[in-house]
Amino acid sequence: MRRTASTMRAYAMALGLSCAFPVIAHASSADALSDEGNIIVTARGREEAAIAVPDSITVFTQADIAARKLTSLDDFIDATPGIFLINDQDPGTNMISVRGISTNRSQSPSIAYIVDGLALADSELFTLRPYDIARVEIVKGPQGALFGRSASGGAINMLTNDPGHIWGGTASVGIGNGFTWTADGAVDAPVSERVQLRLAGSYRNSDGFIHNDYINKKVDGFISRNLRLKGRVALSETGTFRFRIGWAHENGGAAYISSGNVTGLYGGRLSGKALTNPIGDFEGRASRTWWGAQVGLEQEIGDTLMLSWTGGYDDYHKNFSEELDFRNDKNLTMGGVVVFPDGIQPIYQPVDIRAWTSELRLTSRSAGPLRWHAGFFFQRLEKDRTDDLGPLLFGAEPLRAETTSSQIGLFAQASYDLTPQLEATIALRYDRDRRREDTVGTQSGLLAAQRQRDFEKWQPKASLSWRPDANLTLYVTGAMGFKAGGFNPLPGPTDIWQADFAAETTRAAEAGVKANLAEGRIRLSLAGFITDYENFQNTVFLGNSVVLSVPQVDVHGLEAAAEADLGAGFRFDGGVAWTHSRTGRYITPNPTPEPGEPALVDLSGKRTPNAPDWTANAGLGWQGNAGPALVNARIGMNYVSRVDFEIDNILHSPGYVSVDSRVGVSHGAWTLELWAKNLFDKRWAISAFGQQQLPLLLGLGPDGPFDSFTINSGRQFGASLNWKF
């Protein structure tokens, strides 16, 4: 692994000056604090102070969620430096980039997502609306030793509110632009001293914000309905039974994609006049339904051990339809020849998911110098996806990919206090993911192909942390993670991709410092990291989503954040991340070879897709009394530098800044809040496909070639009334 001397000097300087550089931690609510005033997290499988965790971790408590108006996964990621989210084509398709490496579109994610201790089986479930949230913890860097084969980039740990022992709850109604209506509520219903229940729900209804100029209507409207029932039953003084049942249904616009020759007219720069509204003549739609159940048992064994088990089931179905030309021209041509007289529509891509997840864990409870846990994990995923590409099939039968994944994991972690100030932690996990995919005709049922592979890996992690006192931690961490390989759509004789692709392996080293100053009124942290990726799974859309593996990607960077109580009711929070993610030597077949162009292209040293070099956020809040009322106000800024949407680095969004604000006025049990997101109505592209990577767009006419892209929703604002009872 080669690194320049200047880069290493930059790490050393930054770590040495950490107390002078503003860096990570977030406002905390009382129920998330230890007796010493530290934020409590569970990212390593037990409750501990965030300052003691030898990883980069960002924590959002209930106070943060309210002050920042965080209502979606996008909001949490936007507020976290070093992580970036792409929402694409429909509510379930997303790609999360962590420290430079992104998830491929339809295979294993690069980040584990855990809700109430249960790992979600597929990224389709990631963007289900979060609500009634107690805390969100985002850990960056490989976390495979704890969370398995989908945590090569990090982990998101989300905890929803547990039932309370006292009758009561919250209710909220809101209205916003785009004719948006919201309603949220939760109620605690203690049946007895031993049995407590909590029912929570969330509703969103919006006409949308993105206007299609051809059909003359907004095309991103949606309705979201969500319900959840949680229960806790004290079986004995030492045993507890928990359950959670949830349901969600969403429907609305999808694939509201714009079209234009951005490469030819603007050099691939998606800004200004290039950011046109959609003009397609087919309105994309998506609907999805999920329901899931989770049960868990916790049993204390004496004074030193805790045995816990949790198991869950997820059932998910999505319907999705779109066009693929994103234009209103009839008699569409390919290479000047009329091929699609009615356009490339409709396209259908339904998805069905069934997943069973179970984890058994034994945890030490001793107050001694040794803390450990060990466990067994099992997850079975059954996923069916049909790619009915309509006119692109030219009468051929659509195929359905029936994929099964059976994953087992054995894991253990131990932390030992070598001295009262020095802690060593080692963790190890073995994962085996047995994958099988049957490709069958949707009408005939005939088997077109059958593939099966096992992906397995030992994933170690080790860290050393020094805490001279409770307010300072310095640490070094080394870890390995991996993401299972998988199966591409069956290639034809002239296609450039392979039927299978290899597992992706991550090796990372991190050094950091965390500090609480001025009796906890200032929290600082800084980390430097180096990461090597082998077989980076780069997603390319070549008539369908396929993975072309990049042999090597080199990543290094710095992350920093701070929070400070400025006095007089003012509070500052901010963070910044610099991530330098570039491909190693990478020569690949040219996906769009023109006459006279080489069959191979050199993409060495390119930025990895969907991975900005810089992300930053900062906010200033104030809380104080105005007569009998309590006022809580905050204004915040998010910055994202250039985003390249594909590995050739042609189609890109330049850097942009967005500003959010919120003012809440509370009196007794009531709170009125006014809020705005993207206050100055900045526009940027949130995803894109370029003509130099997609042959369909390059040859499409008349008046082609074209690029396709999705614009953001612009400014959103509204008001809500909240009641605690």
C-alpha positions in Angstrom: 0.0 0.0 0.0 1.7 3.2 -1.2 0.9 6.6 0.3 2.7 9.9 -0.3 4.7 11.5 2.5 2.7 14.6 2.3 -0.5 12.7 3.0 1.0 11.0 6.0 2.3 14.3 7.3 -1.3 15.7 6.9 -2.6 12.9 9.1 0.0 13.5 11.8 -0.6 17.3 11.8 -4.4 16.9 12.0 -4.2 14.4 14.8 -1.8 16.5 16.7 -3.9 19.7 16.4 -7.2 17.9 17.1 -8.2 20.2 19.9 -7.9 23.2 17.7 -10.0 21.8 14.8 -13.8 21.7 15.1 -15.1 18.2 14.9 -18.0 15.2 15.8 -20.7 14.9 18.4 -24.2 15.8 18.6 -26.7 17.3 21.0 -28.0 14.9 23.5 -31.2 14.3 25.3 -31.3 13.4 29.0 -32.4 9.8 28.4 -29.2 9.2 26.4 -26.7 10.4 29.0 -24.6 8.6 31.5 -24.1 9.8 35.1 -21.0 11.6 33.8 -22.9 13.4 31.0 -21.6 11.2 28.2 -23.7 10.1 25.3 -24.6 6.4 25.6 -24.5 4.2 22.5 -24.9 0.5 21.8 -23.0 0.2 18.5 -20.6 -2.4 20.0 -23.3 -4.6 21.4 -23.5 -3.1 24.9 -24.3 0.2 26.5 -21.2 2.4 26.7 -20.1 6.1 26.4 -19.7 7.2 22.8 -16.4 8.8 23.7 -15.0 5.4 24.7 -15.8 3.7 21.4 -12.7 3.3 19.2 -14.5 4.1 16.0 -15.9 7.2 14.2 -19.5 7.3 15.4 -22.2 10.0 14.9 -25.1 9.9 17.3 -28.6 11.5 16.9 -30.7 11.5 20.0 -34.4 12.5 20.3 -33.3 16.1 20.9 -31.3 16.1 17.6 -34.1 14.5 15.6 -36.5 17.2 16.8 -34.2 20.2 16.4 -33.0 19.2 12.9 -36.4 17.9 11.7 -34.9 14.6 10.7 -37.7 12.6 9.1 -36.1 10.2 6.6 -32.9 8.2 6.1 -31.8 11.0 3.7 -31.9 13.5 6.5 -29.7 11.4 8.9 -27.1 10.8 6.2 -27.1 14.5 5.0 -26.2 15.4 8.6 -23.3 12.9 8.8 -20.0 13.9 7.1 -18.4 11.1 5.1 -21.5 9.3 4.1 -23.7 10.0 1.1 -27.0 8.6 -0.2 -28.3 8.3 -3.8 -32.1 7.7 -4.2 -32.7 6.3 -7.7 -35.8 5.7 -9.8 -38.1 4.4 -7.1 -38.5 4.4 -3.3 -36.7 1.1 -2.8 -33.6 1.6 -5.0 -30.8 3.4 -3.2 -27.0 3.5 -3.0 -25.2 4.5 0.2 -21.6 5.6 0.0 -19.4 5.4 3.1 -15.9 6.8 3.0 -15.8 6.7 -0.8 -17.3 3.3 -1.6 -20.9 2.9 -2.6 -23.5 0.1 -2.6 -24.2 -1.6 -5.9 -27.8 -1.1 -7.0 -29.4 -4.5 -6.7 -27.0 -6.7 -4.7 -25.6 -6.6 -1.1 -25.3 -3.2 0.5 -22.0 -1.8 1.8 -23.5 -0.7 5.1 -25.4 -2.8 7.7 -28.7 -1.3 8.8 -29.9 -2.6 12.2 -33.3 -1.7 13.6 -34.0 -2.6 17.3 -31.1 -5.1 17.2 -32.2 -6.9 14.0 -30.3 -6.5 10.7 -32.3 -5.6 7.7 -31.9 -8.2 5.0 -31.9 -6.0 1.8 -31.3 -2.4 0.9 -34.9 -2.2 -0.5 -36.0 -2.0 3.2 -33.5 0.8 4.1 -35.8 3.7 2.9 -38.9 2.7 4.8 -39.9 5.8 6.7 -38.4 6.1 10.2 -40.6 7.4 12.9 -40.9 7.4 16.7 -37.1 7.1 16.9 -35.2 7.0 20.2 -31.7 7.2 18.8 -29.6 6.7 15.6 -26.0 5.7 15.6 -23.9 5.8 12.4 -20.5 4.0 12.6 -18.0 4.4 9.8 -15.3 2.0 8.8 -15.5 -1.8 8.4 -17.8 -3.3 11.0 -17.9 -6.8 9.7 -16.6 -8.3 12.9 -19.9 -7.4 14.6 -22.4 -7.0 11.8 -21.2 -9.4 9.0 -20.9 -9.4 5.3 -22.9 -6.2 4.6 -20.9 -3.9 6.9 -17.8 -3.4 4.8 -18.3 0.4 4.9 -20.0 0.8 8.3 -23.3 0.4 10.1 -26.5 2.3 10.9 -28.0 1.3 14.3 -31.5 2.6 14.8 -33.5 2.2 18.0 -37.2 3.0 18.2 -38.9 4.1 21.4 -39.8 1.3 23.9 -43.1 1.2 25.7 -43.2 3.3 28.9 -44.6 2.5 32.3 -47.0 5.5 32.4 -50.0 6.2 30.2 -49.3 9.0 27.8 -48.1 9.8 24.3 -47.5 12.4 21.6 -49.5 13.6 18.6 -48.5 15.8 15.7 -50.2 17.2 12.6 -48.5 19.3 9.9 -48.9 21.0 6.6 -46.3 22.0 4.0 -45.8 23.2 0.5 -46.6 20.8 -2.3 -49.9 20.4 -0.5 -48.2 18.1 2.0 -50.1 16.7 5.0 -48.5 14.8 7.9 -49.8 13.1 11.0 -47.7 11.3 13.6 -48.6 9.8 17.0 -47.5 7.4 19.7 -49.2 6.2 22.8 -47.9 4.2 25.8 -50.4 1.8 27.2 -49.1 -0.1 30.3 -51.4 -3.0 30.8 -49.9 -3.9 34.1 -46.7 -3.6 36.0 -45.4 -6.5 34.0 -46.8 -5.7 30.5 -46.3 -2.4 28.6 -47.4 -1.6 25.0 -46.6 1.2 22.7 -48.5 2.0 19.5 -47.0 4.4 17.0 -48.0 5.6 13.5 -47.0 8.0 10.8 -48.8 9.3 7.7 -47.5 11.5 4.8 -49.5 12.7 1.8 -48.0 15.1 -0.7 -48.8 16.3 -4.2 -45.1 16.5 -4.9 -42.5 19.1 -6.0 -41.1 18.1 -9.4 -43.1 19.3 -12.4 -43.2 17.3 -15.7 -43.5 20.0 -18.4 -45.0 17.7 -21.0 -47.8 16.1 -19.1 -48.2 19.3 -17.1 -48.3 17.9 -13.6 -46.2 17.1 -10.5 -44.9 13.6 -10.8 -43.2 12.9 -7.4 -46.3 12.9 -5.2 -46.7 10.1 -2.7 -48.7 8.7 0.2 -47.0 6.9 3.1 -48.8 5.0 5.9 -47.0 3.3 8.8 -48.0 1.5 12.0 -45.9 -0.2 14.7 -46.8 -2.0 17.9 -44.1 -2.7 20.5 -44.5 -4.7 23.7 -42.4 -5.6 26.7 -43.3 -8.3 29.1 -41.5 -9.0 32.4 -41.4 -12.8 32.6 -39.6 -12.7 35.9 -37.2 -10.4 37.8 -34.4 -11.5 35.5 -36.2 -12.3 32.2 -37.9 -10.1 29.6 -39.9 -10.8 26.5 -40.1 -8.2 23.7 -42.0 -8.0 20.5 -42.5 -5.6 17.6 -45.0 -5.8 14.7 -44.8 -3.2 11.9 -46.6 -2.4 8.7 -46.0 0.2 5.9 -47.6 1.0 2.6 -46.4 3.6 0.1 -47.5 4.6 -3.3 -46.7 7.5 -5.6 -44.6 8.8 -8.5 -41.4 7.2 -9.6 -38.7 7.5 -12.2 -39.4 11.3 -12.7 -36.2 11.5 -14.8 -35.1 14.4 -17.0 -33.4 14.0 -20.3 -31.0 16.1 -22.3 -27.6 16.2 -24.0 -25.7 17.3 -20.9 -22.4 15.7 -22.1 -22.4 17.4 -25.4 -23.8 20.8 -24.4 -22.4 21.3 -20.9 -19.4 18.9 -20.7 -21.3 16.6 -18.3 -21.8 19.4 -15.7 -25.3 19.1 -14.2 -26.1 22.6 -13.1 -27.8 25.8 -14.3 -29.6 25.4 -17.6 -28.7 21.7 -17.8 -31.1 20.9 -14.9 -34.3 20.8 -16.9 -37.6 19.4 -15.7 -38.8 16.0 -16.8 -40.4 15.9 -20.3 -41.4 12.2 -20.6 -44.8 11.1 -21.8 -45.2 8.2 -19.4 -45.7 8.8 -15.7 -43.7 6.4 -13.6 -45.4 4.9 -10.6 -44.3 2.8 -7.6 -46.1 1.1 -4.7 -44.7 -1.0 -2.0 -46.0 -2.8 1.1 -44.0 -4.2 4.0 -44.9 -6.0 7.1 -42.6 -7.5 9.7 -42.5 -9.1 13.1 -39.8 -9.4 15.7 -39.6 -11.2 19.0 -36.8 -11.2 21.6 -35.9 -12.8 24.9 -33.4 -11.5 27.5 -32.4 -13.6 30.4 -30.0 -12.7 33.1 -27.8 -15.7 34.2 -26.6 -14.9 37.7 -24.8 -11.6 38.2 -22.3 -12.0 35.4 -24.1 -13.1 32.1 -26.9 -12.1 29.8 -28.4 -14.4 27.3 -30.4 -12.8 24.5 -32.1 -14.0 21.4 -34.0 -12.0 18.7 -35.7 -13.3 15.6 -37.7 -11.6 12.9 -39.5 -11.9 9.6 -39.9 -9.4 6.8 -42.3 -9.6 3.9 -42.0 -7.0 1.2 -43.6 -6.4 -2.3 -43.0 -3.6 -4.7 -44.6 -2.8 -8.0 -42.7 -0.4 -10.3 -43.3 0.9 -13.8 -41.5 3.5 -15.9 -40.3 4.4 -19.4 -36.7 4.2 -20.4 -36.4 7.0 -23.0 -37.7 9.8 -20.7 -38.9 11.8 -23.7 -42.1 12.5 -25.5 -40.9 11.9 -29.1 -42.7 9.3 -31.1 -40.9 7.3 -33.7 -37.8 7.0 -31.5 -34.7 6.0 -33.4 -31.6 4.0 -32.7 -28.7 5.0 -35.0 -31.1 7.0 -37.2 -33.5 4.0 -37.7 -37.0 4.0 -36.3 -37.1 1.2 -33.8 -39.5 2.3 -31.1 -42.5 4.1 -32.7 -44.4 4.4 -29.4 -41.4 5.1 -27.2 -39.7 2.7 -24.7 -42.5 2.0 -22.4 -43.9 0.5 -20.3 -41.2 -1.1 -18.3 -42.1 -3.2 -15.2 -39.7 -4.3 -12.4 -41.6 -5.9 -9.5 -39.7 -7.1 -6.5 -40.7 -9.6 -3.7 -38.7 -10.2 -0.6 -39.1 -12.6 2.3 -36.5 -12.7 5.0 -35.9 -14.6 8.2 -33.3 -13.3 10.7 -32.2 -14.7 14.0 -29.4 -13.9 16.4 -28.3 -15.5 19.7 -25.9 -13.7 21.9 -24.2 -14.3 25.3 -22.9 -11.1 26.9 -20.8 -10.6 30.1 -22.2 -8.3 32.7 -19.2 -8.2 35.1 -17.8 -4.9 36.2 -14.3 -6.3 36.0 -11.6 -5.5 33.4 -12.8 -8.1 30.9 -16.0 -7.4 28.8 -17.0 -9.8 26.1 -19.8 -11.2 24.0 -20.2 -14.0 21.5 -23.0 -15.1 19.3 -24.5 -16.9 16.3 -26.3 -15.2 13.4 -28.6 -16.6 10.7 -30.4 -14.9 7.9 -32.3 -16.3 4.9 -33.3 -14.0 2.1 -35.6 -14.9 -0.8 -35.8 -12.2 -3.4 -37.6 -12.3 -6.7 -37.1 -9.6 -9.3 -38.6 -9.4 -12.7 -37.0 -7.2 -15.4 -39.8 -6.8 -18.0 -38.1 -4.3 -20.3 -41.0 -4.1 -22.6 -40.1 -2.9 -26.2 -36.4 -3.6 -25.5 -37.2 -7.4 -25.4 -38.5 -7.3 -29.0 -41.1 -9.9 -28.2 -38.9 -12.1 -26.1 -40.2 -13.5 -22.8 -39.3 -11.4 -19.6 -37.2 -13.2 -17.1 -37.4 -13.3 -13.4 -34.4 -13.7 -11.1 -35.2 -15.9 -8.1 -32.4 -15.3 -5.6 -31.9 -17.0 -2.3 -29.2 -16.1 0.3 -28.5 -18.2 3.4 -26.0 -16.5 5.7 -24.6 -17.8 8.9 -22.2 -15.9 11.2 -20.2 -16.8 14.3 -18.8 -13.8 16.1 -17.1 -12.8 19.3 -15.6 -9.7 20.8 -13.6 -9.1 24.0 -12.3 -5.9 25.6 -9.7 -6.0 28.3 -8.3 -3.2 30.5 -4.6 -3.7 30.3 -4.3 -0.8 32.7 -7.0 1.5 34.2 -6.4 3.8 31.2 -5.5 1.4 28.4 -8.1 -0.9 26.7 -7.5 -3.5 24.1 -10.3 -4.9 22.0 -10.3 -7.8 19.6 -13.2 -9.2 17.6 -13.5 -11.9 15.0 -16.4 -13.1 12.8 -16.8 -15.9 10.3 -19.5 -15.4 7.7 -20.7 -17.8 5.0 -23.2 -16.6 2.5 -24.6 -19.4 0.2 -26.3 -17.8 -2.8 -28.3 -19.3 -5.5 -30.1 -17.7 -8.4 -32.6 -19.3 -10.8 -33.5 -17.3 -13.9 -36.9 -18.4 -15.2 -39.3 -17.2 -17.8 -42.2 -15.3 -16.3 -44.8 -16.8 -18.7 -43.4 -20.3 -19.5 -41.7 -21.0 -16.2 -38.8 -22.5 -18.1 -35.4 -22.4 -16.4 -33.0 -20.3 -18.4 -30.1 -20.5 -16.0 -29.2 -21.8 -12.5 -26.2 -20.5 -10.6 -24.9 -21.1 -7.1 -21.8 -19.9 -5.2 -20.6 -19.7 -1.6 -18.9 -16.6 -0.3 -17.2 -16.8 3.0 -14.7 -14.7 5.0 -13.1 -14.4 8.4 -13.3 -10.7 9.5 -11.0 -9.6 12.3 -11.0 -6.3 14.1 -8.6 -5.0 16.7 -8.3 -1.7 18.5 -6.3 0.0 21.3 -7.7 2.9 23.1 -6.0 5.1 25.8 -8.2 7.1 28.2 -6.1 9.1 30.6 -9.3 10.4 32.1 -13.1 10.2 31.3 -12.9 13.2 29.0 -10.2 12.1 26.5 -9.8 9.0 24.3 -7.1 8.3 21.8 -7.4 5.1 19.7 -6.1 3.1 16.8 -8.3 0.5 15.0 -7.7 -2.0 12.2 -10.5 -4.0 10.6 -11.5 -6.1 7.7 -14.9 -6.4 6.0 -16.4 -8.0 3.0 -19.4 -7.8 0.8 -20.6 -11.0 -0.9 -20.4 -11.4 -4.6 -23.4 -12.2 -6.8 -24.9 -12.8 -10.2 -25.3 -10.4 -13.0 -28.1 -10.7 -15.6 -27.2 -13.3 -18.1 -24.8 -11.8 -20.7 -25.3 -12.1 -24.4 -22.5 -12.9 -26.8 -21.5 -9.3 -27.3 -21.9 -8.1 -23.7 -18.9 -7.0 -21.7 -19.9 -8.2 -18.3 -19.5 -11.6 -16.6 -22.3 -13.8 -15.4 -20.9 -13.7 -11.8 -18.9 -11.2 -9.9 -16.5 -11.6 -7.0 -16.8 -10.6 -3.3 -15.5 -7.2 -2.3 -12.9 -7.1 0.5 -12.2 -4.1 2.7 -9.0 -3.5 4.8 -8.9 -0.4 6.9 -6.8 1.4 9.6 -8.0 4.4 11.6 -6.5 6.6 14.3 -8.5 9.2 16.2 -9.0 11.3 19.3 -12.2 12.3 21.2 -12.4 14.9 23.9 -14.8 16.5 26.2 -13.7 20.0 27.4 -15.0 22.7 29.7 -16.9 20.3 31.9 -18.6 18.7 28.9 -19.7 21.9 27.2 -17.4 21.2 24.3 -17.1 17.9 22.5 -14.5 17.3 19.9 -13.3 14.3 17.7 -11.0 13.8 14.8 -10.1 10.7 12.8 -7.8 9.8 10.0 -8.2 6.6 8.0 -6.7 4.5 5.2 -8.8 1.9 3.4 -8.0 -0.5 0.6 -10.7 -2.2 -1.5 -10.3 -5.3 -3.6 -12.9 -6.1 -6.3 -15.0 -2.9 -5.8 -18.4 -3.7 -7.1 -19.1 -0.9 -9.5 -22.6 -0.7 -10.8 -23.1 0.1 -14.5 -26.5 0.4 -16.3 -25.9 -1.5 -19.6 -29.5 -2.1 -20.6 -29.8 -3.5 -17.0 -27.9 -3.0 -13.8 -24.7 -5.0 -13.9 -21.6 -5.1 -11.7 -18.1 -4.6 -13.2 -15.5 -5.3 -10.6 -12.7 -2.8 -10.1 -9.6 -4.7 -8.9 -8.3 -2.0 -6.5 -9.6 1.2 -5.0 -7.5 3.3 -2.6 -9.1 5.5 0.0 -7.8 7.8 2.6 -9.2 10.8 4.4 -9.9 12.9 7.5 -13.1 13.4 9.5 -13.7 15.9 12.2 -16.6 17.3 14.2 -17.4 19.5 17.2 -20.2 20.6 19.4 -20.0 23.5 21.8 -22.3 25.2 24.3 -21.6 28.8 23.6 -23.6 30.2 26.5 -26.7 32.5 26.6 -28.7 29.6 25.1 -26.6 29.2 22.0 -25.1 25.9 20.8 -22.9 25.1 17.8 -22.5 21.7 16.0 -20.5 21.0 12.9 -18.5 18.4 11.1 -16.4 18.0 8.0 -15.1 15.0 6.1 -12.4 14.8 3.4 -12.4 11.5 1.5 -9.9 10.8 -1.3 -11.3 7.7 -3.1 -9.6 6.8 -6.4 -9.5 3.6 -8.6 -6.1 1.9 -8.9 -5.0 0.5 -12.3 -8.3 -0.2 -14.1 -8.5 -1.0 -17.8 -12.0 -2.1 -18.9 -14.0 -2.7 -22.1 -15.4 0.4 -23.6 -19.2 0.2 -23.0 -20.0 2.6 -25.9 -17.4 2.0 -28.6 -17.8 4.3 -31.6 -16.0 3.7 -34.9 -12.4 4.5 -34.5 -12.5 4.4 -30.7 -10.5 1.9 -28.7 -12.2 -1.3 -27.4 -10.6 -0.7 -24.0 -10.6 2.4 -21.9 -8.2 3.3 -19.1 -10.2 4.4 -16.0 -7.2 4.4 -13.6 -7.2 7.1 -11.0 -10.8 8.1 -11.4 -13.1 9.2 -8.6 -15.4 6.4 -7.4 -19.1 7.0 -8.2 -21.4 8.8 -5.8 -18.5 9.6 -3.4 -17.9 13.4 -3.0 -14.4 14.4 -1.8 -15.8 16.8 0.8 -19.0 16.7 2.9 -19.6 19.2 5.7 -22.4 20.5 7.9 -22.7 23.1 10.6 -25.6 24.5 12.7 -26.3 27.2 15.3 -29.1 26.7 17.7 -30.6 28.8 20.4 -33.0 27.9 23.3 -34.5 30.4 25.7 -37.6 31.8 27.2 -39.9 34.3 25.6 -42.4 35.1 28.3 -44.2 31.9 29.3 -43.0 30.1 26.2 -39.8 28.2 25.5 -38.3 28.9 22.1 -36.0 26.4 20.3 -34.5 27.6 17.0 -31.8 26.3 14.7 -30.3 27.1 11.3 -28.0 24.6 9.6 -25.9 24.2 6.5 -24.9 21.1 4.5 -22.2 21.1 1.8 -21.4 18.5 -0.7 -18.5 18.8 -3.2 -18.5 17.5 -6.7 -20.4 14.2 -7.2 -19.4 11.9 -10.2 -22.3 9.6 -11.0 -20.3 7.1 -13.1 -16.8 5.8 -13.0 -15.7 7.7 -16.2 -16.2 11.0 -14.2 -18.0 12.7 -17.1 -21.5 13.3 -15.9 -21.3 15.1 -12.6 -23.0 17.5 -10.2 -20.8 20.4 -9.0 -20.6 21.2 -5.3 -23.7 22.7 -3.6 -24.8 24.2 -0.3 -28.3 23.8 1.2 -29.6 25.6 4.3 -32.2 24.3 6.7 -34.0 26.1 9.5 -36.5 25.4 12.3 -38.2 27.4 15.0 -40.2 25.7 17.8 -42.3 27.5 20.4 -43.5 25.4 23.3 -46.0 26.2 26.0 -47.0 23.5 28.4 -47.8 20.4 26.5 -48.0 22.2 23.1 -45.3 23.0 20.6 -45.8 25.0 17.3 -42.9 24.6 14.9 -42.1 26.3 11.6 -39.4 24.7 9.4 -37.8 24.9 6.0 -35.4 22.6 4.1 -33.2 23.8 1.3 -34.3 27.3 2.3 -32.8 29.1 -0.7 -34.3 26.6 -3.2 -31.0 25.3 -4.6 -31.2 22.8 -7.4 -28.9 19.9 -8.1 -29.0 16.4 -9.6 -29.5 13.5 -7.2 -28.7 10.7 -9.7 -27.8 10.3 -13.3 -26.9 8.0 -16.2 -24.6 9.2 -18.9 -24.5 8.5 -22.6 -20.8 7.5 -22.5 -21.7 4.6 -20.2 -25.1 3.6 -21.5 -25.4 2.6 -25.2 -29.1 3.1 -25.2 -28.7 6.8 -24.5 -25.9 7.2 -26.9 -27.8 5.9 -29.9 -31.2 7.3 -29.0 -32.8 9.8 -31.4 -34.0 11.9 -32.9 -31.9 14.8 -31.7 -29.8 12.5 -29.5 -27.6 11.5 -27.9 -29.1 12.1 -24.4 -28.1 11.8 -20.8 -30.7 11.1 -18.1 -30.8 12.5 -14.6 -33.1 13.2 -11.6 -33.3 16.7 -10.0 -33.8 17.3 -6.3 -37.2 18.4 -5.0 -36.2 22.0 -4.3 -37.3 24.0 -1.3 -39.7 22.5 1.2 -41.3 24.3 4.2 -44.2 23.8 6.5 -45.6 24.0 10.0 -46.7 21.5 12.6 -48.5 21.4 15.9 -47.3 18.9 18.5 -49.0 17.7 21.7 -47.7 15.7 24.6 -50.2 14.0 26.8 
